[in-house]
Amino acid sequence: MRKKRVLVFGVFDFLHPGHISFLKQARKRGSELIVVVARDSVVKKLKRKTPRQNESRRIAALRRLLFVAHAVRGDSAQGTYAVLRRWKPDVVCVGYDQDGLRKDLFARMRDSAIAKVTIIRLRPFAPHKFRSSLLRQTNPVTARPKGKSFRVVTG
């Protein structure tokens, strides 16, 4: 019997508790978690900034998490979703702040550009504290709020 595959997309630049919560919530939706890490070139185009960690380091950090079955590079061209055709997930989980991705996936399914898949929007984990953009503002070197102690996983 095939495992229930859950796939997530993200940048995952310096893992923080919000990322961990997102990934654990997704993992609970199936038996195999596949994490698609945005390529550096796609991040530059989408967010107009370079990730602090390159894609290889971000993938290495995710592969160290025991509940992640596969951490893989995303597509070179944004929106092609070749990664979905390759991994054939049963579920795609999106974060509370990934509305653009969710809408694009639904549109591509409606146009039959990608296979139909269940999409689940996950709940946020203290977004006022653990959003990557906020963490960069508070302490750009370690990506952690000043005065707070938690483990930051790096490559």
C-alpha positions in Angstrom: 0.0 0.0 0.0 1.4 3.4 -1.0 2.1 5.9 1.7 -0.1 9.0 1.9 2.2 11.7 0.5 2.0 15.2 1.8 3.9 18.0 0.0 4.7 21.5 1.1 6.4 24.5 -0.6 8.6 27.1 1.0 11.8 29.0 1.2 12.8 27.9 4.7 15.6 30.4 5.1 16.9 29.7 8.7 14.5 27.3 10.2 12.5 28.7 13.1 9.6 27.5 15.4 7.0 28.7 12.9 8.6 26.6 10.1 8.8 23.6 12.5 5.1 24.0 13.4 4.1 24.2 9.8 6.1 21.1 8.8 4.8 19.1 11.8 1.2 20.1 11.0 1.7 19.0 7.4 3.3 15.7 8.4 0.2 14.8 10.5 -1.8 14.9 7.3 -0.1 11.8 5.9 2.7 9.3 6.3 5.4 10.8 4.1 6.4 14.5 4.1 8.0 16.0 1.0 9.4 19.5 1.4 9.9 21.5 -1.8 12.5 24.2 -1.2 12.4 27.3 -3.5 15.4 27.7 -5.7 17.5 30.8 -5.0 16.7 32.2 -8.5 13.0 31.9 -7.8 13.2 33.5 -4.4 15.1 36.5 -5.9 12.4 36.9 -8.5 9.4 36.3 -6.2 10.6 38.2 -3.1 13.1 40.5 -4.7 15.8 39.5 -2.3 18.4 36.8 -2.0 17.9 34.1 0.7 20.5 34.3 3.5 21.2 30.6 3.1 21.6 29.1 -0.4 19.2 26.4 -1.4 21.7 23.6 -0.7 22.1 24.7 2.9 18.3 25.1 3.4 17.8 21.6 2.0 20.5 20.1 4.2 18.8 21.7 7.3 15.5 20.2 6.4 16.9 16.8 5.7 18.1 16.6 9.3 14.5 16.7 10.6 13.4 13.2 11.3 9.8 13.8 10.2 10.8 15.0 6.7 11.0 12.1 4.3 12.4 14.2 1.4 13.6 17.7 1.0 14.0 18.6 -2.7 14.7 21.6 -4.9 11.7 23.3 -6.4 11.2 24.0 -10.1 13.6 26.3 -11.9 10.7 28.2 -13.4 8.0 29.3 -11.0 4.6 28.0 -11.5 5.5 25.0 -13.7 4.8 22.5 -10.9 6.9 19.7 -12.4 7.6 18.7 -8.8 4.0 17.8 -8.4 4.1 15.5 -11.4 7.3 13.9 -10.1 6.1 13.2 -6.5 2.4 12.8 -7.1 1.3 13.9 -3.6 -2.1 13.1 -2.2 -2.2 16.4 -0.2 -0.5 19.8 -0.6 -0.4 21.8 2.6 0.0 25.6 2.3 0.8 28.0 5.1 -1.5 30.7 6.3 0.5 33.3 4.3 0.6 31.3 1.1 -2.7 32.5 -0.5 -1.0 33.2 -3.8 0.2 29.7 -4.0 -3.1 28.2 -3.0 -5.0 30.3 -5.6 -2.5 29.4 -8.3 -2.8 25.7 -7.5 -6.6 25.8 -7.7 -6.4 27.7 -11.0 -4.0 25.2 -12.5 -6.2 22.3 -11.4 -9.2 24.0 -12.9 -7.4 24.4 -16.2 -6.2 20.8 -16.0 -2.5 22.0 -16.1 -1.9 19.8 -13.0 -3.6 16.8 -11.5 -6.3 17.4 -8.9 -4.9 17.2 -5.3 -6.3 18.0 -1.9 -5.1 21.4 -0.7 -5.1 22.1 3.0 -4.4 25.5 4.5 -2.6 25.1 7.9 -2.9 27.3 10.9 -0.3 29.9 11.9 2.1 29.5 14.8 2.6 32.8 16.6 2.9 34.7 13.3 3.4 38.0 15.3 6.7 36.4 16.5 7.9 33.7 14.1 7.4 35.1 10.6 10.7 35.1 8.7 10.4 38.7 7.7 10.0 39.7 11.3 12.8 37.6 12.5 15.1 39.2 9.9 14.2 42.6 11.3 14.9 41.7 14.9 18.2 39.9 14.4 19.3 39.5 10.8 22.4 37.4 11.7 20.7 34.6 13.6 17.1 35.1 12.5 15.9 35.0 16.1 14.1 37.5 18.2 16.5 39.3 20.6 16.3 37.8 24.1 14.5 34.7 23.0 16.2 31.3 23.1 15.4 28.6 20.7 17.5 26.4 18.4 18.1 27.8 14.9 19.0 25.0 12.5 21.5 25.9 9.9 23.3 24.0 7.2 
